[in-house]
């Protein structure tokens, strides 16, 4: 019961933030919302295990993933603030201010990966799962990852429509989530 209360309480702000995209299956925000909800369920299920057996290999990897997640999101947000020009002429009303870049950001962490904010959510997902692995939570983590991949693919279509050939060339020289891998 406690898990459901935590999940519901944490879901309220996520629903409020995601309201514009909740019913738009073609928006990257819809799938991002689903991923956020998966992550919240993982957290609500695993928060009790956060510091259990702190020096186990599983916990060490969990903390490494969580630290990488924090680094990647901070680096991505800072680079967007530094280089992205807000005020994109978008016909899409579901974009948030930080997503409305009129300049393709391809420096800093964006020089290596196209989606550092989604990448951070992937690391967060798997970092939380590693706190206490169960089959249902493993499935939730897989769904969260699939939703993030769909989010990135839709986002890339939106960016290609907006930036055109410049974004297609950018896609060829960068990875989606993890430098040198994917």
C-alpha positions in Angstrom: 0.0 0.0 0.0 2.9 2.4 0.9 4.3 1.8 -2.6 1.0 2.9 -4.2 0.8 6.1 -2.1 4.4 7.1 -2.9 3.8 6.4 -6.6 0.5 8.4 -6.7 2.1 11.3 -4.8 5.1 11.5 -7.1 2.8 11.0 -10.2 0.8 14.1 -9.5 3.6 16.6 -10.5 4.6 14.4 -13.5 1.0 14.5 -14.7 0.8 18.2 -14.3 4.1 18.7 -16.2 3.1 16.3 -18.9 -0.5 17.4 -19.3 -0.1 18.9 -22.8 1.2 15.6 -24.2 -0.8 13.0 -22.3 -3.3 12.4 -25.2 -1.0 12.9 -28.1 0.5 9.6 -29.2 2.6 11.4 -31.9 4.4 13.6 -29.4 7.7 12.5 -27.8 6.3 13.9 -24.6 3.7 11.1 -24.4 6.3 8.4 -24.3 8.6 10.4 -22.0 5.7 10.6 -19.6 5.3 6.8 -19.7 9.0 6.4 -19.0 8.8 8.8 -16.1 5.9 6.8 -14.7 7.9 3.6 -15.0 10.8 5.3 -13.2 8.5 6.5 -10.4 7.2 2.9 -10.0 10.8 1.6 -9.7 11.6 4.3 -7.1 8.4 3.6 -5.1 9.2 -0.1 -5.2 13.0 0.2 -4.4 13.4 3.2 -2.1 13.7 0.9 0.9 16.7 -0.8 -0.6 18.6 2.4 -1.3 21.3 1.8 1.3 21.0 -2.0 1.9 24.3 -3.8 1.5 26.1 -0.7 0.4 29.3 -2.3 -0.7 27.9 -5.1 -2.8 28.8 -5.1 -6.5 25.1 -4.5 -7.4 24.9 -1.4 -5.2 28.3 0.0 -6.5 27.0 -0.3 -10.0 23.7 1.2 -9.0 25.5 4.3 -7.5 27.7 4.5 -10.6 24.6 4.6 -12.9 22.9 7.2 -10.6 26.0 9.4 -10.6 26.4 9.1 -14.4 22.7 10.0 -14.7 23.1 13.1 -12.6 26.2 14.2 -14.5 24.6 13.7 -17.9 21.4 15.6 -17.1 23.4 18.5 -15.5 25.8 18.6 -18.5 22.9 18.5 -21.0 20.8 21.2 -19.3 23.8 23.5 -18.9 24.7 23.1 -22.6 21.1 23.7 -23.6 21.0 26.9 -21.5 24.4 28.0 -22.9 24.0 27.2 -26.6 20.3 26.6 -27.3 18.4 29.7 -28.3 14.9 29.7 -26.9 12.0 30.9 -29.0 11.9 28.2 -31.7 9.2 28.9 -34.3 7.4 25.6 -33.7 3.9 24.8 -34.6 4.0 22.1 -32.0 2.4 23.5 -28.8 3.6 20.6 -26.7 7.2 21.7 -26.5 8.5 23.1 -23.2 10.7 26.2 -23.1 13.9 24.3 -22.7 13.0 22.2 -25.8 12.3 25.2 -28.0 15.9 25.7 -29.3 16.2 27.5 -32.5 19.9 26.6 -32.8 21.1 23.0 -33.1 23.2 22.3 -30.0 26.1 20.1 -31.0 28.8 21.1 -28.5 29.7 19.9 -25.0 27.9 16.6 -24.2 25.8 17.0 -27.3 29.0 16.6 -29.4 28.9 12.9 -28.4 25.3 12.1 -27.8 22.1 13.5 -29.2 19.9 12.9 -26.2 21.7 13.4 -22.9 18.5 14.1 -21.0 17.0 10.8 -22.1 20.3 9.1 -21.6 20.2 10.3 -18.0 16.8 8.7 -17.6 18.1 5.4 -18.9 20.9 5.5 -16.4 18.4 6.5 -13.7 16.1 3.6 -14.6 18.8 0.9 -14.4 20.4 2.5 -11.4 17.2 2.3 -9.5 16.5 -1.2 -10.7 19.9 -2.4 -9.4 18.9 -1.4 -5.9 16.7 -4.5 -5.7 16.1 -6.6 -8.8 12.9 -8.5 -9.3 11.4 -9.9 -12.5 8.4 -7.4 -12.4 10.8 -4.5 -11.9 13.1 -5.8 -14.6 10.1 -5.7 -17.0 9.2 -2.2 -15.9 12.8 -1.1 -16.6 12.7 -2.7 -20.0 9.4 -0.8 -20.8 10.9 2.4 -19.5 13.9 1.9 -21.8 11.6 1.2 -24.8 9.6 4.3 -24.1 12.8 6.3 -24.0 13.9 4.9 -27.3 10.5 5.8 -28.8 10.7 9.2 -27.3 14.2 9.8 -28.9 13.0 8.5 -32.3 10.0 10.8 -32.3 12.1 13.7 -31.1 14.6 13.0 -33.9 11.9 13.2 -36.5 10.7 16.5 -35.0 14.3 17.8 -35.0 14.9 16.6 -38.6 11.6 18.3 -39.7 12.8 21.6 -38.0 16.6 21.6 -38.6 16.6 19.5 -41.9 19.9 18.4 -43.4 21.9 19.9 -40.5 20.3 17.5 -38.1 20.7 14.5 -40.4 24.4 15.2 -40.6 24.5 15.6 -36.8 22.9 12.2 -36.4 25.6 10.6 -38.5 28.4 11.9 -36.3 26.8 11.2 -32.9 25.3 8.4 -30.9 21.8 8.4 -29.5 22.4 7.7 -25.8 25.9 6.4 -25.0 29.1 7.6 -26.8 30.8 4.8 -28.9 27.9 2.4 -28.2 24.3 3.4 -29.0 
